[in-house]
């Protein structure tokens, strides 16, 4: 009888940078793994101390340049011997039962990758749902393709795919200042893509029209559970609204600047009047 071992066949991989508020909970959910690869970008907080406190962690440091380069290094250049990689952000915990499902259903099926659903929460208060679709986060190392079409990486594999019943728990407990800083960086990249003619999905057309923030906030509140999830659902709705609001302001600024430049071209003597 063939024995399938998640501990030996799946290597969790995590990218970190000042993830002290999150990394302990994430690594605690991965105690089943024989080896967990952590690739750090030069943290100055307690991330390294916390991570090295787990006996199954293999610590690597690489200065960050792009998500594509960082993930390519983490997956292919850190000496991973396991057949599969579980790619995680530092604020993602593996739910109870993941390793058991991997051993009973995923590994025996000889799949090339697997999608996992997200269970969002704030400080342990879980939402009923979220706007985040399932993502390919578990894949055969020899079959994966890593790309970066926008602000973050994407994984893809050609082959048989599995959908887990187990979830990834997303509970980011870093400061609001850190979250806002990240949003400015992410939305700036999306703004450049949209203003340069990239993407023409319904979502992007709504973004360009300027009406996305209230729409996404209302949808996020409903998906999160509304009154049934109280402050957690409201926080999620405001978070999504603010993120889209930042992008909307950037898009409006770009259009206003462009229109101003066009006016000067149409009336080259306007500055002299």
C-alpha positions as CSV (number, residue, x, y, z in Angstrom):
1,X,0.0,0.0,0.0
2,X,1.3,3.4,-1.0
3,X,1.6,5.9,1.8
4,X,1.2,9.6,1.0
5,X,2.9,12.0,3.3
6,X,2.0,15.7,3.2
7,X,5.0,16.4,5.5
8,X,7.5,15.0,3.0
9,X,5.8,15.8,-0.3
10,X,4.6,19.4,0.3
11,X,7.0,22.2,1.2
12,X,5.3,25.4,2.4
13,X,7.0,28.6,1.2
14,X,6.5,32.0,2.7
15,X,7.8,35.5,1.7
16,X,8.2,37.9,4.6
17,X,9.1,41.5,5.4
18,X,8.4,42.8,8.9
19,X,5.7,40.2,9.5
20,X,6.1,40.0,13.3
21,X,2.4,40.4,14.0
22,X,1.5,37.5,11.6
23,X,4.3,35.0,11.1
24,X,4.0,33.1,14.4
25,X,0.3,32.2,13.7
26,X,1.1,31.2,10.1
27,X,4.0,28.9,11.1
28,X,2.0,27.4,14.0
29,X,-0.5,26.2,11.4
30,X,2.4,24.5,9.5
31,X,3.9,22.3,12.2
32,X,2.9,19.2,10.2
33,X,5.4,20.1,7.5
34,X,8.9,18.6,7.6
35,X,10.4,21.8,6.1
36,X,9.0,25.3,5.7
37,X,11.0,27.7,3.5
38,X,10.9,31.4,4.6
39,X,12.4,34.0,2.2
40,X,12.8,37.3,4.0
41,X,13.4,40.7,2.4
42,X,15.4,42.2,5.2
43,X,13.0,42.4,8.2
44,X,14.0,44.8,11.0
45,X,11.3,43.6,13.5
46,X,10.8,40.3,15.3
47,X,10.1,38.2,12.2
48,X,13.4,36.4,12.1
49,X,13.4,35.6,15.8
50,X,9.9,34.3,15.7
51,X,10.5,32.2,12.6
52,X,13.7,30.7,13.9
53,X,11.8,29.5,16.9
54,X,10.1,26.9,14.8
55,X,12.3,23.8,14.3
56,X,11.1,23.1,10.7
57,X,11.9,26.6,9.3
58,X,14.7,27.1,6.8
59,X,15.5,30.8,6.8
60,X,16.7,32.6,3.6
61,X,17.3,36.3,2.9
62,X,17.1,38.0,-0.4
63,X,16.6,41.7,-1.1
64,X,13.2,42.3,-2.7
65,X,13.0,43.6,-6.3
66,X,9.8,42.1,-7.8
67,X,7.3,39.5,-6.7
68,X,8.2,37.5,-9.7
69,X,11.9,37.4,-9.0
70,X,11.3,36.7,-5.3
71,X,8.9,33.9,-5.8
72,X,11.1,32.4,-8.6
73,X,14.0,32.4,-6.1
74,X,11.9,30.9,-3.3
75,X,10.5,28.1,-5.4
76,X,13.5,27.1,-7.5
77,X,16.7,28.3,-5.7
78,X,16.3,27.4,-2.0
79,X,17.1,23.7,-2.2
80,X,13.5,22.4,-2.0
81,X,13.4,18.7,-2.6
82,X,9.6,18.1,-2.1
83,X,7.5,17.5,-5.2
84,X,4.9,20.1,-4.3
85,X,5.1,23.7,-3.0
86,X,2.4,25.4,-0.9
87,X,2.9,29.1,-1.7
88,X,1.7,31.4,1.2
89,X,1.8,35.0,2.2
90,X,2.8,35.6,5.8
91,X,-0.7,36.5,6.8
92,X,-2.2,33.2,5.6
93,X,-2.8,30.3,8.0
94,X,-3.6,26.8,6.8
95,X,-6.9,25.6,8.3
96,X,-7.2,22.5,10.4
97,X,-7.6,19.4,8.2
98,X,-5.5,20.6,5.3
99,X,-2.7,18.0,5.7
100,X,-5.3,15.2,6.2
101,X,-7.1,16.2,3.0
102,X,-3.9,16.5,1.1
103,X,-3.0,12.9,2.1
104,X,-6.5,11.4,1.6
105,X,-7.5,13.2,-1.7
106,X,-4.9,15.5,-3.3
107,X,-1.7,13.4,-3.2
108,X,-3.3,10.0,-4.2
109,X,-5.0,11.7,-7.2
110,X,-1.6,12.7,-8.8
111,X,-2.8,16.2,-9.4
112,X,-0.5,18.9,-10.7
113,X,-2.0,21.8,-8.6
114,X,-4.8,22.8,-6.4
115,X,-7.0,25.8,-5.7
116,X,-7.7,26.9,-2.2
117,X,-10.5,29.2,-0.9
118,X,-9.9,32.1,1.4
119,X,-11.5,32.6,4.8
120,X,-11.1,36.2,5.8
121,X,-10.9,37.4,9.3
122,X,-9.8,40.2,11.6
123,X,-8.2,39.3,15.0
124,X,-9.9,35.9,15.0
125,X,-13.3,37.3,13.9
126,X,-14.1,35.4,10.7
127,X,-16.3,36.6,7.8
128,X,-19.0,34.6,6.1
129,X,-17.3,35.3,2.7
130,X,-15.1,37.7,0.8
131,X,-14.5,39.1,-2.7
132,X,-11.2,37.1,-3.1
133,X,-11.7,34.1,-5.5
134,X,-9.9,30.8,-4.9
135,X,-6.3,30.8,-5.9
136,X,-3.8,28.3,-7.2
137,X,-1.5,28.0,-4.1
138,X,-0.4,24.4,-4.2
139,X,1.4,23.1,-7.2
140,X,4.0,20.6,-8.5
141,X,7.3,22.4,-8.7
142,X,8.2,20.9,-12.0
143,X,5.0,22.2,-13.7
144,X,4.5,25.6,-12.3
145,X,4.8,28.9,-14.3
146,X,5.2,32.1,-12.3
147,X,4.2,35.4,-13.9
148,X,3.5,39.0,-12.7
149,X,0.8,40.5,-14.8
150,X,0.1,43.4,-12.3
151,X,1.2,44.2,-8.7
152,X,1.7,40.7,-7.5
153,X,2.6,37.2,-8.7
154,X,0.4,34.6,-10.3
155,X,0.9,30.8,-10.4
156,X,-0.3,28.6,-13.2
157,X,0.1,24.9,-14.1
158,X,-0.9,22.9,-17.1
159,X,-2.4,19.6,-15.8
160,X,-5.0,18.2,-13.5
161,X,-6.2,20.5,-10.8
162,X,-7.9,19.8,-7.4
163,X,-10.2,22.1,-5.3
164,X,-9.6,21.8,-1.6
165,X,-12.4,21.9,0.9
166,X,-9.9,23.1,3.5
167,X,-9.3,26.8,3.4
168,X,-6.5,29.4,3.8
169,X,-7.3,31.8,6.7
170,X,-6.3,35.4,5.9
171,X,-6.0,37.4,9.0
172,X,-3.5,40.3,8.6
173,X,-2.8,42.0,11.9
174,X,-0.1,44.4,10.8
175,X,-0.7,48.1,11.5
176,X,-3.2,50.2,9.5
177,X,-0.3,52.5,8.5
178,X,1.5,49.5,6.9
179,X,-1.7,48.5,5.1
180,X,-2.2,52.0,3.7
181,X,1.4,52.1,2.5
182,X,0.9,48.9,0.6
183,X,-2.3,50.1,-1.0
184,X,-0.6,53.2,-2.3
185,X,2.0,51.0,-4.0
186,X,-0.5,48.4,-5.3
187,X,-3.0,50.9,-6.6
188,X,-0.3,53.0,-8.3
189,X,0.7,50.0,-10.4
190,X,-3.0,49.3,-11.3
191,X,-3.5,53.0,-12.2
192,X,-0.5,52.9,-14.6
193,X,-1.9,49.7,-16.3
194,X,-5.4,51.2,-16.7
195,X,-4.1,54.6,-18.0
196,X,-1.9,52.9,-20.5
197,X,-4.8,51.0,-22.1
198,X,-4.4,47.7,-20.2
199,X,-7.4,45.6,-19.1
200,X,-10.9,46.2,-20.2
201,X,-12.9,44.0,-17.9
202,X,-16.2,45.2,-16.5
203,X,-14.4,45.8,-13.2
204,X,-11.9,48.1,-14.8
205,X,-14.5,50.0,-16.7
206,X,-16.3,50.7,-13.4
207,X,-13.0,51.8,-12.0
208,X,-12.4,54.2,-14.8
209,X,-15.9,55.6,-14.4
210,X,-15.2,56.5,-10.8
211,X,-18.2,54.7,-9.2
212,X,-16.3,51.6,-8.0
213,X,-15.6,52.6,-4.3
214,X,-19.3,52.7,-3.1
215,X,-20.2,49.6,-5.2
216,X,-17.4,47.5,-4.0
217,X,-18.0,48.6,-0.4
218,X,-21.7,47.5,-0.5
219,X,-20.8,44.2,-2.2
220,X,-18.0,43.5,0.3
221,X,-20.4,44.1,3.2
222,X,-23.0,41.7,1.9
223,X,-20.4,39.0,1.1
224,X,-18.8,39.3,4.5
225,X,-22.1,38.7,6.3
226,X,-23.4,42.2,6.9
227,X,-25.0,42.6,10.3
228,X,-24.3,38.9,11.1
229,X,-20.6,39.7,11.3
230,X,-20.8,43.1,12.9
231,X,-17.7,45.2,13.0
232,X,-15.6,42.6,11.1
233,X,-17.9,42.9,8.1
234,X,-18.0,46.7,8.3
235,X,-14.2,46.8,8.5
236,X,-13.9,44.6,5.4
237,X,-16.3,46.8,3.5
238,X,-14.5,50.0,4.5
239,X,-11.1,48.4,3.7
240,X,-12.2,47.5,0.1
241,X,-13.8,51.0,-0.4
242,X,-10.7,52.8,0.8
243,X,-8.5,50.7,-1.5
244,X,-10.7,51.4,-4.5
245,X,-11.0,55.0,-3.4
246,X,-7.2,55.4,-3.5
247,X,-7.2,54.0,-7.1
248,X,-10.1,56.2,-8.1
249,X,-8.3,59.4,-6.9
250,X,-5.1,58.3,-8.7
251,X,-7.1,57.8,-12.0
252,X,-8.8,61.1,-11.6
253,X,-5.5,62.9,-11.0
254,X,-4.0,61.3,-14.1
255,X,-6.9,62.4,-16.3
256,X,-6.9,65.9,-14.8
257,X,-3.1,66.2,-15.4
258,X,-3.5,64.9,-19.0
259,X,-6.4,67.3,-19.7
260,X,-4.4,70.2,-18.3
261,X,-1.5,69.3,-20.6
262,X,-3.8,69.0,-23.6
263,X,-5.3,72.5,-22.8
264,X,-1.8,74.0,-22.8
265,X,-1.1,72.4,-26.2
266,X,-4.3,73.7,-27.6
267,X,-3.5,77.2,-26.3
268,X,0.3,77.6,-26.1
269,X,0.0,81.3,-25.1
270,X,-2.2,80.6,-22.1
271,X,0.7,81.0,-19.6
272,X,1.5,84.4,-21.1
273,X,-2.0,85.9,-20.7
